[in-house]
Amino acid sequence: MESRSLDLTTIYDVAKYAKVSVATVSRVLNNQGYVGADSRAKVEQAIDALNYSPNAVARSLYKKQSKSIGFIIPDITNPFFPQLFRAVEKTLISQGYSALLFNSDDQLDRVSDFIETMKTGYAAGLIIVSDKIKKEHLAKLSMPIVAIDRIISDNIPSITVNNYKNAREAVRYLVQRGCSKIVHVKGPHGVYTSEERLRGYRDETSAQGLTQIIACGNYELMTSFQVIIDLLAENPDIDGIFAGNDIMAVGIIKALAKLKIKIPDQIKVIGFDGIEWGTTITPELTTMEQPIEQIGIKSGELLLDIIKGNIKGAQHFSFDAKLIVRDST
């Protein structure tokens, strides 16, 4: 018999050709339940004759579980998150899983919609980076979850970075480099990483006996660009800047170049994250580099271990960022 198109052949065609039930074909495909040798041979012969390849979506509907993992991020324009996703995806693919990326703009209704999509698609698990989602939003969700960047609750596994400790280290380094009036350009209000880095700045400047100057750059390049221009008009003696992420640090360096301020001679700049942009600007950016690949790999491995039943109870892991010294300090 002439083989049929892969896209058109269904499990019903296989059952009809083999003269067995659809349930029998399903048991053969999934290698579950008893199937007599004669029936199995007929199904295998039908699969070969029809060139049938079981559809992954159909199989997920039948088994009520797929090998897809949902990954929710707050801002796809921030290079940190694509780099993180790439590390997660590589880990999942190596174990036969796929990753589906969702950009939420950190809006709760969008996050909720994506979670519902994952539920109806029988996703195997979910990785979440979001400051809007709370433990009560996940209370009725039965699939395994791993949170990145913050602890949602003690019962939900998480991968975080020690933002507070590493922010203090960033400020301390500027002090060691001779800075005495250090401004902090912070991220959005209410975002966990932003608040922890701000807390680190406050505590370290207090410990050093320094004046505190804080402005919100909202984790955005052009916002931080304008913020620094305005701040320097009011505080021309600023000699150090700790940016809450590298995107803002790039905006700050652009602003200083426009003002013809020499970096690092007049003002020293340090960022936080370690995204690739930091090496594409002049001067190259000193930063607190998060181990992005390690975070991604660990997140993927942790979720897969939960799915496979290798881990009982929620585990929480914290990484340290590493000071990478470049030309901006």
C-alpha positions as CSV (number, residue, x, y, z in Angstrom):
1,M,0.0,0.0,0.0
2,E,1.2,3.5,-0.8
3,S,2.4,5.4,2.3
4,R,0.3,8.4,3.2
5,S,1.3,11.9,4.2
6,L,2.7,12.2,7.7
7,D,0.4,15.1,8.5
8,L,-2.8,13.3,7.4
9,T,-2.4,9.9,9.0
10,T,-4.1,9.6,12.4
11,I,-4.2,7.0,15.1
12,Y,-7.7,6.1,13.8
13,D,-6.1,5.2,10.4
14,V,-3.6,3.0,12.1
15,A,-6.4,1.2,14.1
16,K,-8.5,0.7,11.0
17,Y,-5.6,-0.6,8.9
18,A,-4.5,-3.0,11.7
19,K,-8.1,-4.0,12.4
20,V,-7.7,-3.3,16.1
21,S,-9.1,-0.7,18.5
22,V,-7.7,2.8,19.0
23,A,-7.0,1.9,22.6
24,T,-4.8,-1.0,21.5
25,V,-2.8,1.3,19.2
26,S,-2.4,3.8,22.1
27,R,-1.1,1.0,24.4
28,V,1.5,0.0,21.7
29,L,2.5,3.6,21.2
30,N,2.9,4.3,24.9
31,N,4.2,0.9,25.7
32,Q,1.6,0.6,28.5
33,G,-0.9,-2.1,29.3
34,Y,-1.2,-5.6,27.8
35,V,-1.2,-6.1,24.1
36,G,-1.1,-9.6,22.6
37,A,1.8,-10.4,20.3
38,D,-0.4,-10.8,17.2
39,S,-2.1,-7.4,17.8
40,R,1.2,-5.7,18.5
41,A,2.6,-7.0,15.2
42,K,-0.4,-5.8,13.3
43,V,-0.1,-2.3,14.8
44,E,3.6,-2.1,14.1
45,Q,3.0,-3.2,10.5
46,A,0.3,-0.6,10.1
47,I,2.6,2.1,11.5
48,D,5.3,1.2,9.0
49,A,2.9,1.0,6.1
50,L,1.2,4.3,6.8
51,N,4.4,6.0,7.8
52,Y,2.7,7.1,11.0
53,S,4.4,9.3,13.6
54,P,2.3,10.0,16.7
55,N,1.4,13.6,17.1
56,A,2.9,15.1,20.3
57,V,-0.1,17.3,21.0
58,A,-2.5,14.4,20.5
59,R,-0.4,12.2,22.8
60,S,-0.4,14.9,25.5
61,L,-4.2,15.1,25.3
62,Y,-4.4,11.3,25.7
63,K,-1.9,11.1,28.5
64,K,-2.9,14.4,30.1
65,Q,0.8,15.4,30.2
66,S,3.2,16.7,27.6
67,K,6.9,17.2,27.6
68,S,6.6,20.9,27.3
69,I,7.8,23.3,30.0
70,G,6.4,26.8,30.2
71,F,8.9,29.7,30.9
72,I,7.4,33.0,31.9
73,I,9.6,36.1,31.9
74,P,8.7,39.8,32.6
75,D,10.6,41.6,29.8
76,I,11.9,40.0,26.6
77,T,13.7,43.2,25.7
78,N,16.1,42.8,28.6
79,P,19.0,40.6,27.3
80,F,19.3,38.9,30.7
81,F,16.2,36.9,30.1
82,P,16.9,35.5,26.6
83,Q,20.4,34.5,27.9
84,L,18.7,32.8,30.9
85,F,16.1,31.1,28.7
86,R,18.8,29.7,26.4
87,A,20.5,28.0,29.3
88,V,17.2,26.5,30.6
89,E,16.2,25.4,27.1
90,K,19.5,23.6,26.5
91,T,19.1,21.7,29.8
92,L,15.5,20.7,28.9
93,I,16.3,19.6,25.3
94,S,19.0,17.3,26.6
95,Q,16.3,15.4,28.5
96,G,13.8,15.3,25.7
97,Y,11.7,18.3,26.8
98,S,10.9,21.5,25.0
99,A,10.5,25.0,26.5
100,L,7.8,27.5,25.6
101,L,8.7,31.1,26.2
102,F,6.1,33.7,27.3
103,N,6.7,37.4,27.7
104,S,4.3,38.8,30.4
105,D,5.5,42.4,30.7
106,D,5.0,41.4,34.4
107,Q,1.3,42.0,34.2
108,L,-0.7,39.7,36.4
109,D,-3.5,39.1,33.9
110,R,-1.1,38.0,31.3
111,V,0.8,35.7,33.7
112,S,-2.5,34.2,34.7
113,D,-3.5,33.6,31.0
114,F,-0.2,31.9,30.3
115,I,-0.6,29.6,33.3
116,E,-4.1,28.7,32.1
117,T,-2.7,27.9,28.6
118,M,-0.1,25.7,30.2
119,K,-2.8,23.9,32.2
120,T,-5.0,23.2,29.2
121,G,-2.0,22.1,27.2
122,Y,-1.0,19.6,30.0
123,A,2.4,21.2,30.4
124,A,4.8,19.1,32.5
125,G,6.0,22.0,34.5
126,L,6.5,25.8,34.8
127,I,9.4,28.2,35.4
128,I,8.3,31.6,36.6
129,V,10.2,35.0,36.7
130,S,7.6,37.4,38.0
131,D,7.1,39.9,40.8
132,K,3.3,40.0,40.3
133,I,2.5,36.3,40.9
134,K,1.8,35.4,44.5
135,K,1.5,32.0,46.2
136,E,-2.3,32.3,46.3
137,H,-2.3,32.5,42.5
138,L,-0.6,29.1,42.3
139,A,-2.4,27.4,45.1
140,K,-4.6,25.3,42.8
141,L,-1.9,24.5,40.3
142,S,-0.9,20.9,40.4
143,M,2.1,21.0,38.0
144,P,5.7,21.4,39.3
145,I,6.9,25.0,39.5
146,V,10.3,26.6,40.0
147,A,10.6,30.3,40.7
148,I,13.6,32.4,39.6
149,D,14.8,35.7,41.0
150,R,12.7,35.6,44.1
151,I,11.1,33.2,46.6
152,I,7.3,33.1,46.0
153,S,6.7,30.9,49.1
154,D,8.5,28.3,51.2
155,N,6.6,25.6,49.4
156,I,7.7,26.6,45.8
157,P,11.3,25.7,44.8
158,S,13.4,28.7,43.8
159,I,16.7,29.9,42.4
160,T,17.9,33.3,43.4
161,V,21.0,35.5,43.6
162,N,22.2,37.2,46.8
163,N,21.2,40.7,45.5
164,Y,21.6,42.4,48.9
165,K,25.0,41.1,49.6
166,N,26.3,41.6,46.1
167,A,24.9,45.2,46.0
168,R,26.9,46.0,49.1
169,E,29.9,44.6,47.5
170,A,29.4,46.8,44.4
171,V,29.2,50.0,46.6
172,R,32.1,48.9,48.7
173,Y,34.2,48.5,45.5
174,L,33.4,52.1,44.4
175,V,34.5,53.3,47.8
176,Q,37.7,51.4,47.5
177,R,38.2,53.1,44.1
178,G,38.1,56.5,45.8
179,C,34.4,57.4,45.4
180,S,32.8,59.4,48.2
181,K,29.5,60.6,46.6
182,I,27.8,57.5,45.1
183,V,24.4,57.6,43.5
184,H,22.2,54.6,43.1
185,V,20.0,54.4,40.1
186,K,17.4,51.8,41.1
187,G,14.9,49.5,39.3
188,P,11.1,49.6,39.5
189,H,9.4,50.0,42.9
190,G,8.1,46.7,44.3
191,V,10.4,44.4,42.2
192,Y,12.2,42.1,44.5
193,T,15.7,42.4,42.8
194,S,15.4,46.1,42.7
195,E,14.4,46.4,46.3
196,E,17.1,44.1,47.5
197,R,19.8,46.0,45.6
198,L,18.5,49.3,47.0
199,R,18.6,47.8,50.5
200,G,22.2,46.8,49.9
201,Y,23.1,50.3,48.7
202,R,21.5,51.9,51.7
203,D,23.2,49.7,54.3
204,E,26.6,49.9,52.7
205,T,26.6,53.7,52.3
206,S,25.3,54.0,55.9
207,A,28.2,51.8,57.0
208,Q,30.6,53.9,55.1
209,G,29.2,57.2,56.4
210,L,28.2,58.4,52.9
211,T,25.4,60.6,51.7
212,Q,22.7,58.6,49.9
213,I,21.4,59.8,46.6
214,I,18.7,57.6,45.0
215,A,16.9,57.9,41.7
216,C,14.6,55.4,39.8
217,G,15.8,54.3,36.3
218,N,13.0,51.7,36.2
219,Y,15.4,49.1,34.7
220,E,15.2,51.1,31.4
221,L,18.1,52.5,29.3
222,M,16.5,55.9,28.3
223,T,15.0,56.5,31.7
224,S,18.4,56.1,33.4
225,F,19.9,58.3,30.6
226,Q,17.7,61.2,31.5
227,V,17.9,60.5,35.3
228,I,21.6,61.0,35.4
229,I,21.6,64.2,33.3
230,D,19.1,65.6,35.8
231,L,21.0,64.4,38.8
232,L,24.3,65.8,37.7
233,A,22.7,69.2,37.1
234,E,21.8,69.2,40.8
235,N,24.8,67.2,42.2
236,P,27.9,68.0,40.0
237,D,30.2,66.4,42.6
238,I,28.9,62.9,42.1
239,D,31.9,60.6,41.5
240,G,30.4,57.1,41.6
241,I,27.2,55.5,40.2
242,F,25.8,52.1,41.1
243,A,23.2,51.1,38.5
244,G,20.7,48.5,39.6
245,N,21.1,46.6,36.3
246,D,23.4,46.7,33.3
247,I,20.8,48.1,30.9
248,M,20.6,51.2,33.1
249,A,24.4,51.4,33.4
250,V,24.6,51.5,29.5
251,G,22.1,54.4,29.5
252,I,24.2,56.1,32.2
253,I,27.4,55.8,30.2
254,K,25.6,57.2,27.2
255,A,24.5,60.2,29.3
256,L,28.0,60.8,30.7
257,A,29.4,60.7,27.2
258,K,26.9,63.3,26.0
259,L,27.9,65.5,29.0
260,K,31.6,64.9,28.0
261,I,32.3,63.5,31.5
262,K,35.4,61.2,31.5
263,I,34.9,57.7,32.7
264,P,36.4,56.5,35.1
265,D,38.5,59.6,35.8
266,Q,35.6,61.8,36.8
267,I,32.8,59.3,37.5
268,K,33.1,55.6,38.0
269,V,30.1,53.3,37.0
270,I,29.3,49.8,38.1
271,G,26.2,47.7,37.0
272,F,24.6,44.5,38.0
273,D,23.7,41.4,35.9
274,G,26.6,40.6,33.5
275,I,24.7,40.8,30.2
276,E,26.7,40.8,27.0
277,W,25.9,44.5,26.3
278,G,28.5,45.4,29.0
279,T,31.4,44.5,26.7
280,T,29.9,46.2,23.6
281,I,30.1,49.8,24.9
282,T,33.0,52.1,25.5
283,P,34.3,52.1,28.2
284,E,33.4,48.4,28.9
285,L,31.2,48.1,32.0
286,T,32.3,46.9,35.4
287,T,29.5,44.8,36.8
288,M,28.3,42.4,39.4
289,E,28.0,39.4,37.0
290,Q,25.2,36.9,37.8
291,P,26.0,33.3,36.8
292,I,23.2,33.4,34.2
293,E,24.0,30.0,32.6
294,Q,24.4,28.3,36.0
295,I,21.0,29.7,37.1
296,G,19.3,28.5,33.9
297,I,20.9,25.0,34.1
298,K,20.1,24.6,37.8
299,S,16.5,25.8,37.2
300,G,16.0,23.2,34.4
301,E,17.6,20.4,36.4
302,L,15.6,21.2,39.5
303,L,12.3,21.2,37.6
304,L,13.1,17.9,35.8
305,D,14.0,16.3,39.1
306,I,10.7,17.3,40.6
307,I,8.8,16.0,37.5
308,K,10.6,12.7,37.7
309,G,9.9,12.4,41.5
310,N,13.6,12.6,42.4
311,I,13.0,15.4,44.9
312,K,10.4,15.7,47.7
313,G,9.7,19.1,49.2
314,A,10.7,22.5,48.1
315,Q,14.4,23.3,47.7
316,H,15.9,26.8,47.5
317,F,19.2,27.7,46.0
318,S,21.1,31.0,46.0
319,F,24.0,32.0,43.9
320,D,26.5,34.9,44.3
321,A,27.2,37.4,41.6
322,K,30.9,38.0,40.8
323,L,32.6,41.3,40.5
324,I,33.9,41.8,37.0
325,V,36.3,44.7,36.7
326,R,36.4,46.6,33.4
327,D,37.2,50.0,32.1
328,S,34.2,52.0,33.7
329,T,35.8,51.9,37.1
